[in-house]
């Protein structure tokens, strides 16, 4: 069984990702839009950098829902191979 702190940390990250998803998507859309002026795109990138690091979806790690085990995780079942 994984440490409770690691499982809780992952839950906290998932909550932050969900909370900031729309804001991050909007800022990324502004940054990717080449028709916008450079100053506006730069300001959007600065605002994106100000958001919490854990609000990025790439910081999430798949864990077993029963044990919290990070390795040998089956996405379809959301469980580890042991469970």
Secondary structure, DSSP 4 states (H G I P E B T S, - for coil): ---HHHHHHHHHHHHHHHHHHHHHHHHHHHHH-TTS-HHHHHHHHHHHHHS-GGGSGGG-----TTT---SSEETTTTEES--
